[in-house]
């Protein structure tokens, strides 16, 4: 768990942005690529949702945004059962094309190479066959960010592991080659990352997970 600039007087004003990744799923445990495909939340995943729900129970949140993919939307609905949730396609997971549903250990070497380039060399990756490119996911996330900057009040976002990496990198103003600074260790599902916006974005906390009963060291099958 990393804290950055907590207590800075700038953070007394402006917008708070809380970001989490959907909770743990069956395919996460099986180390299969999910992308736009889906799999059910596990028992441990449900435990972590309730732990995060308790952790944020005193937060003031004006708007809640979720990916439309069921594992994320279910996470959001369980966290905020009495609240209206805005479903936004722009924060859904990157499409991994023909790789979706594949177990990492079942990939032939050429597929492992493409996947390695996607994660570790984003500046030269053109995406996965049949999937989404970095240009495409960046364009939709830039659009989402531009929209939330126009809003008042604090927001909560429920998204996915790869989308989280790109979203946080864009908020920090990283070049594409530097996305690897974020994805070295993918955040746990139901961890909490916090930004403040006062005309620019400041990261207050990254991947808080000390309140979770089940913490994994998974790297989203990243090698």
C-alpha positions in Angstrom: 0.0 0.0 0.0 1.4 3.4 -1.0 0.3 6.8 0.2 1.2 9.9 -1.8 0.9 13.5 -0.6 -1.7 12.7 2.0 -2.4 15.8 4.1 -1.5 18.3 1.4 -3.6 21.4 1.9 -4.5 21.4 -1.8 -6.6 18.4 -1.1 -9.0 20.2 1.2 -10.8 21.5 -1.9 -11.9 20.1 -5.3 -13.1 16.7 -6.3 -12.2 13.3 -4.8 -12.0 10.4 -7.2 -12.1 6.9 -5.7 -11.2 4.0 -8.0 -11.5 0.3 -7.4 -11.1 -2.8 -9.6 -13.9 -5.4 -9.7 -13.6 -8.1 -7.1 -12.0 -11.5 -7.6 -13.6 -13.9 -10.2 -13.4 -17.5 -11.1 -11.2 -16.7 -14.2 -8.9 -14.6 -12.0 -8.3 -17.7 -9.9 -7.9 -19.9 -13.0 -5.5 -17.3 -14.5 -7.6 -16.9 -17.7 -7.8 -13.7 -19.7 -11.2 -12.1 -19.2 -11.3 -8.8 -21.2 -14.9 -8.2 -22.4 -15.8 -11.8 -21.5 -17.0 -12.5 -17.9 -16.9 -15.0 -15.1 -18.7 -15.1 -11.7 -17.3 -13.6 -8.5 -15.8 -16.1 -6.1 -16.5 -16.5 -2.4 -13.3 -14.7 -1.6 -14.4 -11.9 -4.0 -17.7 -11.5 -2.2 -15.8 -11.3 1.2 -13.6 -8.5 -0.2 -16.6 -6.5 -1.5 -18.2 -6.5 1.9 -14.8 -5.5 3.5 -14.5 -2.5 1.0 -18.1 -1.6 1.6 -17.4 -1.4 5.4 -14.2 0.6 4.7 -16.0 3.2 2.7 -19.2 3.4 4.7 -18.5 6.9 5.9 -17.4 8.3 2.5 -19.4 11.0 0.9 -19.8 10.1 -2.8 -22.0 12.1 -5.2 -21.8 9.9 -8.2 -20.9 6.2 -8.9 -19.7 5.0 -12.3 -19.3 1.4 -13.3 -18.2 -0.7 -16.3 -21.2 -2.5 -17.8 -19.5 -5.9 -17.5 -21.2 -8.0 -14.9 -18.3 -8.6 -12.6 -17.7 -4.9 -12.2 -21.4 -3.9 -12.1 -22.2 -6.5 -9.5 -19.3 -5.2 -7.4 -20.7 -1.7 -7.7 -24.2 -2.8 -6.9 -23.0 -4.7 -3.8 -20.9 -1.7 -2.6 -23.8 0.8 -3.1 -27.1 -1.2 -2.9 -29.2 1.8 -2.3 -27.6 4.1 -4.9 -28.1 5.0 -8.5 -25.1 3.7 -10.6 -24.1 5.2 -13.9 -23.0 2.5 -16.3 -20.4 3.8 -18.7 -19.0 1.8 -21.6 -15.8 3.9 -21.6 -14.5 2.3 -18.4 -15.1 -1.3 -19.4 -12.1 -3.6 -19.8 -9.8 -3.6 -22.8 -10.9 -6.1 -25.4 -8.3 -8.9 -25.7 -9.9 -10.3 -28.9 -9.1 -14.0 -29.6 -7.2 -14.3 -26.3 -10.2 -13.9 -24.1 -10.9 -17.0 -22.1 -7.5 -18.5 -22.7 -5.5 -19.9 -19.8 -2.0 -18.4 -19.9 -0.3 -21.8 -19.7 -2.3 -22.9 -22.8 -1.0 -20.0 -25.0 1.4 -20.9 -27.8 4.7 -19.0 -27.7 3.6 -16.5 -30.3 0.6 -15.6 -28.3 2.7 -15.2 -25.1 5.0 -12.9 -27.0 2.0 -10.7 -28.1 0.7 -10.6 -24.5 4.1 -9.8 -23.1 4.5 -6.9 -25.5 1.0 -5.6 -24.6 1.9 -5.4 -20.9 5.6 -4.7 -21.0 6.1 -2.6 -24.1 2.9 -0.6 -24.6 4.7 1.9 -26.8 5.1 -0.7 -29.5 2.0 -2.8 -29.0 -0.8 -2.7 -31.5 -3.1 -4.7 -29.2 -4.1 -8.3 -29.4 -5.5 -9.9 -32.6 -9.2 -9.1 -32.8 -9.0 -6.8 -29.8 -8.6 -3.2 -28.9 -5.6 -1.0 -29.5 -4.0 1.4 -27.0 -5.3 4.3 -29.1 -8.8 3.0 -28.7 -8.8 2.5 -25.0 -6.9 5.8 -24.4 -9.4 7.7 -26.6 -12.4 6.5 -24.6 -10.7 7.1 -21.3 -9.7 10.6 -22.3 -13.4 11.2 -23.1 -14.4 9.9 -19.7 -11.8 12.0 -17.9 -12.9 15.1 -19.8 -16.5 14.5 -18.7 -15.8 14.0 -15.0 -13.7 17.1 -14.9 -16.8 19.1 -15.7 -18.7 17.6 -12.8 -19.1 18.8 -9.2 -18.7 16.5 -6.2 -16.9 13.3 -5.4 -17.1 10.2 -7.6 -16.5 6.5 -7.2 -15.4 4.3 -10.2 -15.5 0.6 -10.5 -13.5 -0.7 -13.4 -11.0 -3.5 -14.4 -7.3 -4.3 -14.1 -6.0 -3.3 -17.5 -8.4 -0.4 -17.8 -7.3 0.7 -14.3 -3.7 0.8 -15.5 -4.4 3.0 -18.4 -6.8 5.3 -16.5 -4.4 5.9 -13.6 -1.5 6.5 -16.1 -3.6 9.1 -18.0 -4.6 10.8 -14.7 -0.9 11.0 -13.8 0.0 12.3 -17.3 2.3 9.4 -18.2 3.5 8.7 -21.6 2.5 5.3 -22.9 6.0 3.8 -22.4 5.7 4.6 -18.7 2.4 2.6 -18.1 4.7 -0.2 -16.9 5.2 1.9 -13.7 1.6 1.2 -12.8 1.2 -2.4 -14.0 4.3 -3.9 -12.3 1.9 -5.4 -9.8 -1.8 -5.1 -10.6 -3.9 -3.9 -7.8 -6.1 -6.3 -5.9 -9.8 -6.4 -6.7 -11.6 -4.1 -4.2 -8.4 -2.2 -3.3 -8.8 1.6 -3.2 -6.9 4.2 -5.2 -7.7 7.9 -4.5 -7.1 11.0 -6.6 -7.9 14.7 -5.9 -8.7 17.1 -8.7 -8.2 20.8 -8.2 -7.6 21.7 -11.9 -4.9 18.9 -12.0 -4.9 15.4 -10.7 -3.0 14.4 -7.5 -2.7 10.8 -6.4 -3.3 10.6 -2.6 -3.3 6.8 -2.3 -2.6 3.8 -4.5 -4.0 0.3 -4.1 -5.0 0.4 -0.4 -5.7 -3.2 0.6 -4.9 -3.5 4.3 -8.7 -3.8 5.0 -9.2 -6.8 2.7 -9.5 -10.2 4.2 -8.1 -11.9 1.1 -5.1 -10.3 -0.5 -3.4 -11.9 -3.5 -0.1 -11.2 -5.3 -1.5 -12.0 -8.7 -0.1 -10.0 -11.6 -3.1 -10.5 -14.0 -1.1 -13.3 -15.5 1.6 -10.8 -16.3 5.0 -12.4 -16.6 
